[in-house]
Amino acid sequence: MKLSGFAIGLCSLLLTACAADAPDTYPAKDPDSTGLESSSTTTNATSASSTQDAQSSDAAPTSVPDSSATTTSEQTPGGPLANQPVAPYRGTPADPSVLAAPQLALKIDNAPSAVPQQGIQEADIVFEELVEGGLTRFLAIFQSQVPESVGPIRSGRSSDIPLLMPFDGALFGWSGSNWAFRRLLETVAITDVGLYKNPAQYWRKEDRPAPSNLWARATQLIGEAEDEISPVEPLWPFRESPQKDEAGRKVRGVEVDWGSVQVSFHWVEDKNKWQRFQNGNRHLALNRSGDEVEVAAQNVIIQFTKYLLTNEVDGNGARIPVAELSEGSGTAWILKDGQITEGRWMKPNITVHTQFVDETGKAIAMAPGATWVLLAPRGAATIVEIDD
């Protein structure tokens, strides 16, 4: 991994490497109304509840959580499935070729003009982060399956660097940003397949308003991967059976208020998934045929994250937030199998993936399937109980 010279000046670059996009065709809330801190003021954010105050910490963890559990195939109540390889990021049975398939990370828009997106429902992992104006943007990781087309593609943010860096060797597709972010990106061991590097693999859709109209030929971008790819390692263990987690409790779902967008996930028992809603409506995406399908996941992780407001602004004049994700620990809610487990996230340093552990420090096993990680501001999430 290209770490030489990375640590020097990293913090200052992270606070300035926030791309200012062209003005979006949507109204956005005053960024100062989101309760975020200014990077020029004290950085000790407070949680919305005493529970989160007690559990959250900005200090780097003193020990690495137990990650001895290994990725396994999903089992049925009557016994395990046939012994076969599993997709490293999904924990589901897969062709052996998937174990060494390329990783493609795409930055996807979530402004009102960007919905419905295309292809995001096929991602193995989706990170949702706060951007300017109280809106969100996605960093979607495709590995076990790659749709032909994905969009809308938007610019990167400095919050992406701690997320991208552990995906050593991944391809990164995006629409561009400022010089500071590009300097940071050069320190990460990924392959830049963004708009400026591969313009032939992107196009503008005439039926969408700019800037939410840039699409990527995802399967063509995969062709930019190196011939020899090291086997992909899972980010977390997967449970071996569909039995309920003893440490969890049954809930209806979770809600997150990002400022200008309200997101919720509701458990659908007969479909064994968390269905996603935005602003009270089902979140829909376009499949490969162009038909609308529901966006859902088997795992939803709420990683309570500290954000700072930088002095950089976007095309609408909104100040750009940056997430503190390089290292540290804090509160995390893990939703799977219709239950929630209140645990912690731990990231020893910027080069490794975040780990999610229970109260004993043991890595929490996820349900086989897609996982969404919401990097929610402290106090922005609420658990929806069964009786609510």
N, C-alpha and C positions, 0 to 999 in steps of 0.2 A: 504494500500500500504506500502511496507517495505521501510520506509524512514530513519529509525534509522541509524545514522552513515554515511549516504550517502553523505551529503554535505561536510564533512571533507575530504579533499584530492581529491574531484571530478575532479577539473580542471587538476591536475597533472596526474591522472589516465587516463583521457580522452585523454591526449596527448601521453600516452605511450601504451595504450591498443589497438594497431593496429597490427592485426595479420599479420605475414609474411608468405605468401603462398609459396608453392613449385613453382619453375619457370614455367611460362606459356609458351605454344608453340606459341608465337606471338612476333613480335617486338614491343617495346613500346617506346614512345617519352621520351626524357630526362625530368624528372619531373620538373626541374627548368625552362623548356621552356614554362610551362603553365601559367606563370605569378603569381603563388601562392606565398604566403609569407612563410618564414621560421619561425618556432615557437620560434627561438632564437633571432628574430629581432623584430622591431616595428610591432604592430598588427593593425595599422590603415590602412586598405586596402582602395584603392580609386576605385570608379566606373569608367566604361568605358565612361560614358556620364554624362553631367552636370545634366540631369534629374534624373538619379539614385543617384548622389551625393546628390541632394536636398531631395530626398525621403527616402533614406536609413539611418538607425540609428542602432547602436549596443547597445544602451541603452535599458534597460528593459522598457516596456510600463508602463505608469502611470495609465492607466485605462483599464478595460476589455471591449472589443467591445460588441456591442449589439448583443446578440444571441437569442433574444426572439422568432425568427421564429422557427417553428417546422417542423419536417419531415412530408410530406404529399404525398398522391398518385399523380402520374402524371395525368393531365387532358387533355382531347381532346378539340379542339375548340368548339365542340357541347355540352360540359358539362363534369363533372368529371366522372371518372370511378367508378365502384361500390365500396362502402366503404369497404376497406379491409386492412389488415396489409401490411406494406411495409418493404423491406429489409433495415436495418438501415444504411448500408454503400453504398447502391445503389439507394435507393428511389424508387424502382420498386415493383409492387405487389408481394407478397410472401406468402407462407404458414405460418400460425401462429408459427409453430415450429422454424422458422428461427430467430425469435426475441430473442431466448435464445440459439441459436446454438453456438458452440465453435468458437473461433477465432484462426486461424493458420497463423503464420507469417513465411515465408520461404525466406532464402537468396539465390538469384539466380544469376548465373554468366552471364556476358555479354561480355566476351572476344570473339574475332573472332571465336575461336574453339568451343564456346558454342552455336552458332546459327545453326539451329533453336532450341530455348528452347521448353520445353513442359509444357503446363498447365498454363503459365503465362497469357494468354489471358482470363482466367476465373477468375482472381483475381478481387476483388471488388475495391481495392486500390493498386497502385504500386508506391513506392518511388524509384526514381533513384538518385544515389549519385555518386560523383566522387571518384575513387580509384586511386592507383598508376599508373604511366605511361600514364595518360590522358585517361584512360578507365573508364567505369561505371559499377555499380553493382546494383541489384534490391533488395528491401525488399518488397515482395508481401504479401498482406493481403487477406486471403480467409475466408469468413464467410457465405455468402448466398449460395455458391456452392463450392465444393471441388473436383477437378479432382482426378482420381485414382493415377496418377503418375505425379511428377513435377521434373524438372531438367534443367540444371545441378545445384546442390546445392554447394555453396561455403562458405567460412569462414565469420565470422562476423567482424565488424569494430566498433570502439568506436563511430562513427557517428550514429550507430544504437540505442544506448542507449536512447537518447532523443526522438527517434521515437517510440521505443518499450514501454517505461515506461508508457505512458498514456493508452496503450492497456492492462489495468489491467486484469490479469488472462489469457492472451493469451498463446498459445503454440508457441514455437520458434524452428524451424528446421534449422540447419546449419551444416557445416562440421568441425568446430573447430577453435581455435585461440590460442593466447598466454595467459599466466597466468594473465596478467593485465586485459584483456577483460573479462576473466572468473570471476575475482573478481568483476568487475562492474556488470556483468550479475546476480550475486548472490544478488545484491541489488535491482533488479527489480522484481516486482511481476508478473513474467511470469513463465511458466513451460518449462524447458529445455527438448526438445525432439530431440536434435541434434544427430549427428552420434555417439558420445562417450556414450551418454545415452541410445540410442535405435539403436544399430548397426544392428539389424535384419530387420529394416524398411528402410534400405538403400542398394543400390547395385551399382556396376560399370558396365557401358555399354561397351561392347567390340568394338563397332563401333565408339567410340569417344576417342580422345587423352586425357590423364591425364594432368591436374587435372580437366578438364571440362567434366568428365564422371560419376559423382556421381548423382544418382537419388534417390528420396524419394518416399515411398509409402504413399502419403498424406492422403488417407482415413484411413489408419491404424494409422497414427500419431494422427488423430482426436480422436481415441479411448482412448488416454491417458488423455483426459480431465476429470475434476471432474464430479461427477454425477449431482451435483446441480450447475447451471451456472446462474449468474445474467443476466437480460435482457441487451442487448447491446445498448448503446446510440450512436446516429449518431454523426459524426464529424462536420457536417455542415447542414444547412437547404437545402431543395430541392425546386425548383420552382414548382408552381402549374399548369402552363400551358406552352405550347411550344412557347409562344409569345416572341419576341426579347426583350432583356434587354435594357431599355432606356439609361442606362449608358454606354452601350457597342457600339462598332463600328464594322462593318463587315470587316473581314480580310480573306486572303487566308490561313494563317497558321503562324507557328513560327519555327525558326531554332535555334539550340543550338550547339555550337562548344565546345566540352569537351576537346579537345586537340588531342587525337588519335581516336576519334569517333565523327562523325557529325550526329546529330539527327534532324529530322524535323517531324512536324505533319501538314497534309494538310486536310482541311475541305472537306468532301464528302457530298454534299447536299442531294442527293437522298437516302443516307444511314444514314444520321443524325449522323455522327461520324467524329472524327479526325483520319485519317489513319497515322500510324507511318512509318517513313523511317529511315534507318541507312546507312550512307555513300552512299546515293543516291539510295539505293535499298529498296524495300518494306520489312519491318520487318515481317518475317513469324515465326509462331510457330506451333508446332504439337498438334493436338487435340487428343481426347481419342482414335480415330481410327488410329492415326499415320499419318493422312493427314495434309498437310500444309495449314494453314489458316492465314489471315491477322491479325496483331496486331493493335487494334484501341481502342479509348476511347471516351466517351461522354463529358468528361471534361479533360482539360489539364491545370495544374497550374505550372507556372514558379515561383518558390520561390527563389529569388536571395539570395545567401548564401555566407558567408565569410568562406574561407578555410585557414588553416595553414598547412605548410609542417612540419611534425615531423622529428625527427632524426632517426626514425625506417625505415627500408628498407625491401622490399620484396625479393623473391628469385632471381629476376633479378637485384637487386641493386637499384631499384627505391624507392625514398623516399615516404612515405605514408602520404597522406593528411588527415586532420580531419576537419569536418564541425562544425562551431559554431552554434549549434541548441538548446542549453539548455534553453535559454530565449533570449528575445530581440524582435526586429521588423525590418522591411525593406520593400522593394518594391516587389510586386507580380503582375504577369499577370495571369488573369483567362480567359481561352478560353472555350466557350460553345456555342452551337447553332449557330456556324459560326461567332461568334463575340468575341471580346476581351474587357475585362474590366481591366483597370489599377488601381490596388488597393494596399493594404498593407497586410503583414502578421504580426501577433502579437502572441507572446508566453510568457505569464506572468512568467511561471516557468517550470521546467523540467517535472512536474507531469501532465501537461495538454496538450491536442492537440493544435496544431497551428490553429489559426483562421484567416480567410481571409475576409477583410472588404473593403468597398468602401471608397470614400473620406469623407463621413459623419460619418464613424465609424460603419456602419450597416453591419452585416454579409451578405456576398454574397451568394445567393442561387444557388446551382449547378443544372445541368440538371440530371434527373434520368439516372443512368447508371454507368459505370466504370469511375474511376478517376485516372489519372496519375499525380503525383507531382514530378517535376524535380527540384532537389536542385542544381540549376545551379550557377556556379561562377558568380560574378558580371561582367557585360559586355560581357558575353558569349552568350546571346540570342539576336535574331533579329526578328522583326515582318515582316512577308511576306505579303505585301499589295495585294489587289485585282489586281492591274494593273502590279504587278511585274512578 
